[in-house]
Amino acid sequence: MGPRILVVDDELSMREMLSILLKRSGFEVDDAPGPEAAFAALERTNYDLVITDLAMPGGGGMAVLDRAKDQSPETQVILMTAYASTESAVEAMKKGAFDYLIKPFKTDEMLIVVRHCLEKKLLAKENVHLKKALGTRYQFASLVGGSSKMLEIYALVDRIKDTSTNVLITGESGTGKEMIAKAIHFNSIRASKPFVTVNCGAIPESLMESELFGHKKGAFTGAIATKSGLFQAADGGTLFLDEIGEIPLAMQVKLLRAIQEKSFKMIGGVDDVKVDVRIVAATNKELATEVQKGAFREDLFYRLNVINIGLPPLADRREDVRSLAEHFLEKHSTELAKHVRKISTEAMECLLAYPWPGNVRELENVIERAVALETTNAVLPESLPPGVLAGRARGGPGAGEVSTVEIEIPEDGMDLEAVVGAFERKILEKALVRSGGVKKEAAKLLRVSFRSIRYRLAKYGIAGGGEDE
């Protein structure tokens, strides 16, 4: 079932035209000839959108707007009128109307406004669910990594979380800059307000001003409706400017003014729009170097870099590899509905020996791949990418040669059979883990016959798969 829309107009021809148009576009549509009928419909049904005429007997469209918002603040409202009135338009927008259309209007124009309106409602609904999920996910107790460097960063985040001071997070790609930005927001007094992410490197320069600050209806070709920008979307919360080093110089001036003044003008607008937004920016570039090269404004750099949080590469906090790998294993096993419960000793040795040039993001991708490929209940080396295996082969144990083990013989001697037996038993058990309990595969790993491995397993009372496995 598509979104539900209520059309309110005292003209039958207008109600019929809009109902046919909207139903053909996949929407569920009811109609009402005036405010009283609209009130009754709003009592019965929770509508996603109300499209109402402004001038009608019985209180008109303003009364419908008020009742719709009283019934459900999430319901969006579009007003229609044959009379252009700036005063009534401003009043309607202040009361929460999404847009204001002048009759006669083109049908394709109406549909575009309707779709934009419903997209806004859907995003608002999704944001409520995301806030609940993210609020739990980014609590300090949920952050993974107990190295001394990361503990220092968590302590700094805790100290600054409730301030409005701008923060610049630096570090290589994949080190977790967005995770720290979300930790700042969702542990702060702004946690109930929006967290809005802007990927500065992904927005075309020609669209960046409109995306950040919004535009007025008619400001340029194609601006058929007033559109709020991301600064307004983040009002009261946090605006995360990811890859800030990619923002064009021309936009840096306007961004600096918006950050300094906490206000801006929409494209085509004349009034300043005031916002309360905390700025958290992130970059994998050396912005000080970019300033020296003239690629980044010095005044904007200092405005953003009030508090700097530098994230170390994973290679500099190798003690976190194990806990991160186990965290990602649990996460992706759940998401992929797999029963992979652990990482084998051999696979973990590979992970610990690898230098991780792609940092935490690369580690997560490797674990996700391993979980997807794994057919046993443990991640085995065979499920890891060749590059990760090569890191272990270059320097880690178990790369193909038997390591030399230093053994001291006690003064009173030793039981050679018992020592060799214990060593053999350990190798057999590891082979079975690697093969997922399949005897034939374990025999191949140890380069012995199936009969031989069956004999050895029986000798030590080790359970494997069935006789034909």
BELHUQUI-V989775 format. One record per residue. N is the residue number from 1. RES is the residue in one small letter. PHI is phi in degrees with one decimal (none if undefined). PSI is psi in degrees with one decimal (* if undefined). Layout:
# BELHUQUI-V989775
n | res | phi | psi
N | RES | PHI | PSI
N | RES | PHI | PSI
This chain:
# BELHUQUI-V989775
n | res | phi | psi
1 | m | none | 132.6
2 | g | -80.7 | 178.4
3 | p | -57.8 | 146.3
4 | r | -96.8 | 131.5
5 | i | -126.2 | 137.7
6 | l | -110.1 | 123.9
7 | v | -103.6 | 125.1
8 | v | -122.1 | 117.7
9 | d | -161.9 | 139.1
10 | d | -80.3 | -4.6
11 | e | -96.5 | 118.6
12 | l | -60.2 | -41.2
13 | s | -62.4 | -38.3
14 | m | -68.3 | -42.2
15 | r | -61.7 | -44.2
16 | e | -65.7 | -42.8
17 | m | -62.0 | -47.2
18 | l | -67.8 | -38.1
19 | s | -62.1 | -45.9
20 | i | -63.0 | -45.7
21 | l | -60.0 | -46.3
22 | l | -73.5 | -36.9
23 | k | -64.8 | -39.4
24 | r | -64.0 | -24.4
25 | s | -89.2 | 4.6
26 | g | 96.6 | 11.6
27 | f | -96.9 | 153.1
28 | e | -88.0 | 123.3
29 | v | -125.6 | 132.0
30 | d | -117.4 | 159.5
31 | d | -136.4 | 157.6
32 | a | -141.9 | 140.2
33 | p | -82.6 | -2.7
34 | g | -178.2 | 178.9
35 | p | -56.8 | -43.8
36 | e | -61.1 | -45.2
37 | a | -65.6 | -34.8
38 | a | -66.1 | -41.0
39 | f | -59.8 | -42.5
40 | a | -64.7 | -40.5
41 | a | -65.2 | -39.4
42 | l | -67.5 | -28.9
43 | e | -68.3 | -36.5
44 | r | -82.4 | -34.4
45 | t | -132.2 | 142.9
46 | n | -93.2 | 102.3
47 | y | -88.2 | 147.0
48 | d | -77.7 | -33.7
49 | l | -147.4 | 140.3
50 | v | -119.2 | 126.2
51 | i | -110.9 | 114.3
52 | t | -130.9 | 142.9
53 | d | -69.9 | 150.2
54 | l | -83.8 | -46.8
55 | a | -95.3 | 101.0
56 | m | -144.8 | 152.6
57 | p | -63.5 | 152.6
58 | g | 87.9 | 25.6
59 | g | 107.4 | -17.2
60 | g | 68.5 | -166.8
61 | g | -66.2 | -28.3
62 | m | -63.7 | -37.6
63 | a | -67.1 | -38.4
64 | v | -65.2 | -41.9
65 | l | -59.3 | -48.6
66 | d | -60.2 | -45.7
67 | r | -66.5 | -40.3
68 | a | -61.9 | -42.4
69 | k | -71.8 | -32.5
70 | d | -66.7 | -41.1
71 | q | -68.4 | -43.4
72 | s | -155.1 | 104.0
73 | p | -57.9 | -22.7
74 | e | -77.8 | -18.0
75 | t | -66.4 | 129.6
76 | q | -90.5 | 151.9
77 | v | -133.5 | 131.7
78 | i | -116.8 | 129.0
79 | l | -101.3 | 144.5
80 | m | -123.4 | 145.2
81 | t | -155.8 | 152.4
82 | a | -90.8 | -3.6
83 | y | -121.1 | 120.6
84 | a | -73.7 | 116.2
85 | s | -135.8 | 109.1
86 | t | -61.6 | -40.6
87 | e | -62.4 | -47.3
88 | s | -67.9 | -32.9
89 | a | -64.8 | -45.3
90 | v | -63.8 | -42.4
91 | e | -62.7 | -42.9
92 | a | -63.4 | -42.8
93 | m | -66.6 | -36.8
94 | k | -64.3 | -32.1
95 | k | -81.4 | -5.2
96 | g | 111.9 | 7.9
97 | a | -64.3 | 143.9
98 | f | -76.8 | -42.3
99 | d | -157.5 | 176.2
100 | y | -142.6 | 117.1
101 | l | -114.4 | 140.4
102 | i | -98.2 | 126.3
103 | k | -77.4 | 143.8
104 | p | -79.8 | 149.0
105 | f | -125.5 | 159.5
106 | k | -79.4 | 144.5
107 | t | -63.8 | -37.9
108 | d | -67.7 | -31.7
109 | e | -65.6 | -43.7
110 | m | -59.8 | -44.6
111 | l | -65.0 | -37.4
112 | i | -64.4 | -44.0
113 | v | -63.8 | -42.0
114 | v | -60.1 | -46.1
115 | r | -65.3 | -41.7
116 | h | -60.8 | -40.8
117 | c | -63.6 | -45.6
118 | l | -69.7 | -32.1
119 | e | -62.6 | -40.4
120 | k | -62.4 | -43.2
121 | k | -63.9 | -42.2
122 | l | -63.5 | -43.0
123 | l | -63.6 | -39.0
124 | a | -63.8 | -41.0
125 | k | -65.8 | -44.4
126 | e | -63.8 | -34.4
127 | n | -64.7 | -34.7
128 | v | -62.7 | -45.7
129 | h | -66.7 | -40.9
130 | l | -64.0 | -39.4
131 | k | -58.9 | -43.6
132 | k | -64.0 | -44.8
133 | a | -69.1 | -45.7
134 | l | -69.6 | -33.9
135 | g | -58.2 | -35.0
136 | t | -80.2 | -43.3
137 | r | -63.3 | -33.3
138 | y | -106.3 | 17.2
139 | q | -65.2 | 152.5
140 | f | -56.4 | -36.3
141 | a | -65.6 | -19.3
142 | s | -93.2 | -9.1
143 | l | -74.2 | 137.8
144 | v | -104.2 | 136.1
145 | g | 124.0 | 110.3
146 | g | -112.0 | 17.1
147 | s | -67.0 | 159.2
148 | s | -60.9 | -36.1
149 | k | -65.7 | -41.8
150 | m | -72.0 | -35.0
151 | l | -63.5 | -35.8
152 | e | -63.8 | -40.4
153 | i | -66.9 | -42.9
154 | y | -61.2 | -38.9
155 | a | -64.6 | -40.3
156 | l | -65.5 | -43.6
157 | v | -58.2 | -42.0
158 | d | -63.5 | -36.0
159 | r | -71.4 | -33.4
160 | i | -103.1 | -5.8
161 | k | -58.4 | -36.8
162 | d | -94.1 | 3.9
163 | t | -87.4 | 170.9
164 | s | -103.1 | 11.0
165 | t | -66.3 | 138.2
166 | n | -69.1 | 146.5
167 | v | -127.9 | 137.7
168 | l | -116.5 | 119.9
169 | i | -103.8 | 123.9
170 | t | -118.9 | 157.0
171 | g | 154.7 | 163.9
172 | e | -63.5 | 161.7
173 | s | -60.0 | 136.1
174 | g | 87.3 | 7.0
175 | t | -86.2 | -8.7
176 | g | 101.7 | 34.1
177 | k | -65.3 | -41.6
178 | e | -67.3 | -34.7
179 | m | -60.2 | -42.3
180 | i | -68.8 | -38.8
181 | a | -60.0 | -42.1
182 | k | -70.1 | -34.4
183 | a | -62.9 | -40.4
184 | i | -60.3 | -48.6
185 | h | -68.0 | -51.4
186 | f | -77.5 | -5.3
187 | n | -105.2 | 5.2
188 | s | -103.4 | 177.3
189 | i | -70.8 | -9.0
190 | r | -92.8 | 5.6
191 | a | -57.6 | -31.2
192 | s | -81.0 | -7.2
193 | k | -98.3 | 172.1
194 | p | -67.2 | 146.5
195 | f | -113.9 | 111.9
196 | v | -114.2 | 125.5
197 | t | -101.1 | 133.3
198 | v | -121.2 | 117.2
199 | n | -88.5 | 97.5
200 | c | -63.1 | -23.8
201 | g | -84.3 | -10.3
202 | a | -103.4 | -8.2
203 | i | -97.5 | 124.7
204 | p | -58.0 | 144.9
205 | e | -56.1 | -36.5
206 | s | -68.3 | -20.7
207 | l | -105.5 | -7.4
208 | m | -63.7 | -43.2
209 | e | -62.3 | -42.8
210 | s | -64.8 | -39.9
211 | e | -65.4 | -41.7
212 | l | -76.5 | -44.2
213 | f | -111.7 | -9.9
214 | g | 79.9 | 176.6
215 | h | -146.5 | 156.6
216 | k | -85.9 | 153.8
217 | k | -58.6 | 130.2
218 | g | 82.8 | 5.0
219 | a | -65.2 | -29.6
220 | f | -157.2 | 170.0
221 | t | -58.9 | 125.5
222 | g | 97.6 | -10.5
223 | a | -85.6 | 76.4
224 | i | -84.7 | -7.6
225 | a | -148.2 | 151.5
226 | t | -66.3 | 133.5
227 | k | -129.5 | 125.6
228 | s | -73.1 | 150.6
229 | g | -95.7 | 179.8
230 | l | -71.2 | -26.9
231 | f | -62.2 | -43.7
232 | q | -67.8 | -37.3
233 | a | -62.2 | -29.4
234 | a | -93.7 | 6.0
235 | d | -54.8 | 127.3
236 | g | 89.0 | -14.3
237 | g | -118.4 | -138.1
238 | t | -124.4 | 133.9
239 | l | -106.5 | 115.3
240 | f | -98.2 | 108.9
241 | l | -93.7 | 91.9
242 | d | -80.3 | 144.7
243 | e | 52.6 | 50.5
244 | i | -61.2 | -24.1
245 | g | -66.4 | -12.4
246 | e | -91.9 | -4.2
247 | i | -72.5 | 133.3
248 | p | -62.6 | 150.9
249 | l | -57.6 | -40.3
250 | a | -61.2 | -35.9
251 | m | -78.9 | -23.2
252 | q | -60.7 | -34.9
253 | v | -64.1 | -46.7
254 | k | -68.7 | -36.5
255 | l | -65.9 | -41.7
256 | l | -59.1 | -45.4
257 | r | -62.6 | -42.9
258 | a | -63.3 | -37.8
259 | i | -71.8 | -41.4
260 | q | -69.2 | -46.0
261 | e | -89.7 | -13.0
262 | k | 54.8 | 36.3
263 | s | -157.6 | 165.2
264 | f | -162.6 | 170.4
265 | k | -111.4 | 133.4
266 | m | -67.6 | 155.0
267 | i | -62.1 | 126.2
268 | g | 85.4 | -2.4
269 | g | -96.5 | 160.2
270 | v | -115.7 | -19.4
271 | d | -96.8 | 147.5
272 | d | -75.0 | 137.0
273 | v | -102.7 | 119.5
274 | k | -89.8 | 136.1
275 | v | -138.1 | 152.0
276 | d | -112.0 | 96.4
277 | v | -131.4 | 132.9
278 | r | -91.0 | 133.4
279 | i | -100.1 | 123.6
280 | v | -121.4 | 120.7
281 | a | -114.5 | 158.1
282 | a | -144.0 | 149.5
283 | t | -157.8 | 151.0
284 | n | -102.0 | 7.1
285 | k | -97.3 | 159.6
286 | e | -86.2 | 95.2
287 | l | -63.9 | -31.6
288 | a | -61.0 | -39.1
289 | t | -67.5 | -39.9
290 | e | -63.1 | -34.6
291 | v | -64.6 | -44.2
292 | q | -62.5 | -33.9
293 | k | -80.8 | -8.0
294 | g | 82.3 | 12.8
295 | a | -92.1 | -10.5
296 | f | -143.3 | 135.2
297 | r | -68.3 | 133.8
298 | e | -64.9 | -40.7
299 | d | -66.3 | -36.2
300 | l | -69.5 | -38.9
301 | f | -58.1 | -48.1
302 | y | -69.9 | -30.2
303 | r | -68.5 | -35.5
304 | l | -81.9 | -35.8
305 | n | -89.7 | 44.2
306 | v | -68.7 | -48.4
307 | i | -123.0 | 125.6
308 | n | -106.6 | 131.3
309 | i | -118.6 | 109.7
310 | g | -97.1 | 117.2
311 | l | -89.6 | 128.0
312 | p | -75.5 | 150.3
313 | p | -65.1 | 157.9
314 | l | -62.1 | -29.9
315 | a | -62.6 | -23.4
316 | d | -92.5 | 0.0
317 | r | -140.2 | 57.8
318 | r | -63.2 | -21.3
319 | e | -67.1 | -12.8
320 | d | -89.4 | -9.4
321 | v | -59.3 | -46.0
322 | r | -61.6 | -50.4
323 | s | -65.9 | -38.0
324 | l | -64.9 | -44.0
325 | a | -61.2 | -43.7
326 | e | -67.2 | -35.8
327 | h | -63.3 | -46.5
328 | f | -68.8 | -31.4
329 | l | -61.1 | -48.2
330 | e | -63.2 | -43.0
331 | k | -60.6 | -51.7
332 | h | -79.9 | -25.5
333 | s | -63.8 | -39.6
334 | t | -69.4 | -46.9
335 | e | -64.9 | -35.7
336 | l | -94.1 | 3.1
337 | a | 54.3 | 44.0
338 | k | -108.1 | 155.7
339 | h | -104.9 | 46.6
340 | v | -90.7 | 112.3
341 | r | -106.3 | -14.2
342 | k | -153.3 | 169.4
343 | i | -111.2 | 123.7
344 | s | -62.1 | 157.8
345 | t | -56.7 | -43.5
346 | e | -65.4 | -42.0
347 | a | -66.2 | -40.0
348 | m | -64.2 | -36.3
349 | e | -61.3 | -38.0
350 | c | -64.1 | -44.6
351 | l | -63.6 | -40.3
352 | l | -71.2 | -27.7
353 | a | -84.8 | -18.7
354 | y | -77.8 | 142.6
355 | p | -79.4 | -13.2
356 | w | 53.7 | 63.7
357 | p | -64.8 | -25.0
358 | g | -92.0 | 6.2
359 | n | 61.8 | -151.7
360 | v | -61.5 | -36.6
361 | r | -61.7 | -41.1
362 | e | -65.9 | -40.5
363 | l | -61.2 | -43.8
364 | e | -63.0 | -41.7
365 | n | -62.4 | -40.1
366 | v | -64.0 | -43.5
367 | i | -68.1 | -40.4
368 | e | -61.2 | -43.0
369 | r | -61.8 | -44.3
370 | a | -62.9 | -42.6
371 | v | -64.0 | -40.1
372 | a | -65.4 | -36.0
373 | l | -86.4 | -25.8
374 | e | -67.5 | 137.3
375 | t | -110.1 | -4.4
376 | t | -107.1 | -174.8
377 | n | -91.0 | 7.9
378 | a | -138.2 | 142.7
379 | v | -71.7 | 121.4
380 | l | -105.9 | 160.3
381 | p | -55.3 | -32.2
382 | e | -62.4 | -20.4
383 | s | -89.9 | -2.2
384 | l | -91.3 | 151.7
385 | p | -62.6 | 151.9
386 | p | -54.9 | -36.5
387 | g | -63.5 | -37.8
388 | v | -70.6 | -39.3
389 | l | -65.0 | -35.9
390 | a | -64.5 | -33.6
391 | g | -61.8 | -38.2
392 | r | -73.8 | -38.0
393 | a | -63.7 | -30.3
394 | r | -71.4 | -34.8
395 | g | -142.9 | -16.5
396 | g | -83.8 | 164.3
397 | p | -71.1 | 154.5
398 | g | 80.8 | 24.0
399 | a | -84.1 | 7.7
400 | g | 132.5 | -17.1
401 | e | -114.1 | 147.3
402 | v | -76.0 | 123.6
403 | s | -71.6 | 150.4
404 | t | -82.3 | 125.2
405 | v | -107.3 | 124.0
406 | e | -77.1 | 121.1
407 | i | -123.7 | 127.5
408 | e | -93.9 | 132.5
409 | i | -91.4 | 123.3
410 | p | -61.7 | 160.2
411 | e | -57.7 | -37.9
412 | d | -91.5 | 13.2
413 | g | 87.8 | -174.9
414 | m | -151.1 | 160.7
415 | d | -91.9 | 97.6
416 | l | -58.7 | -44.2
417 | e | -59.6 | -41.0
418 | a | -68.0 | -41.3
419 | v | -65.8 | -48.2
420 | v | -63.6 | -39.6
421 | g | -62.6 | -43.1
422 | a | -63.7 | -39.2
423 | f | -65.8 | -44.8
424 | e | -63.7 | -42.1
425 | r | -59.7 | -42.8
426 | k | -63.4 | -40.9
427 | i | -65.1 | -42.3
428 | l | -61.7 | -43.0
429 | e | -63.7 | -40.6
430 | k | -66.1 | -37.8
431 | a | -64.0 | -38.9
432 | l | -66.9 | -38.2
433 | v | -63.0 | -46.0
434 | r | -60.5 | -35.2
435 | s | -93.0 | 4.3
436 | g | 67.0 | 25.5
437 | g | 87.6 | 2.6
438 | v | -86.9 | 115.6
439 | k | -63.5 | -41.1
440 | k | -61.6 | -40.9
441 | e | -69.2 | -38.1
442 | a | -63.0 | -39.9
443 | a | -61.6 | -40.5
444 | k | -63.6 | -41.7
445 | l | -60.7 | -37.9
446 | l | -94.3 | 0.3
447 | r | 56.9 | 45.3
448 | v | -127.7 | 168.4
449 | s | -77.5 | 161.7
450 | f | -62.2 | -39.4
451 | r | -62.7 | -39.9
452 | s | -64.5 | -45.7
453 | i | -69.7 | -33.3
454 | r | -64.3 | -39.5
455 | y | -64.4 | -45.9
456 | r | -66.2 | -39.7
457 | l | -63.6 | -42.2
458 | a | -64.5 | -37.7
459 | k | -58.4 | -39.5
460 | y | -101.0 | 4.2
461 | g | 67.2 | 33.8
462 | i | -94.3 | 128.0
463 | a | -84.2 | 136.2
464 | g | -125.4 | -148.5
465 | g | -81.0 | -165.4
466 | g | -70.1 | 174.0
467 | e | -62.3 | -30.3
468 | d | -97.2 | 12.7
469 | e | -102.0 | *
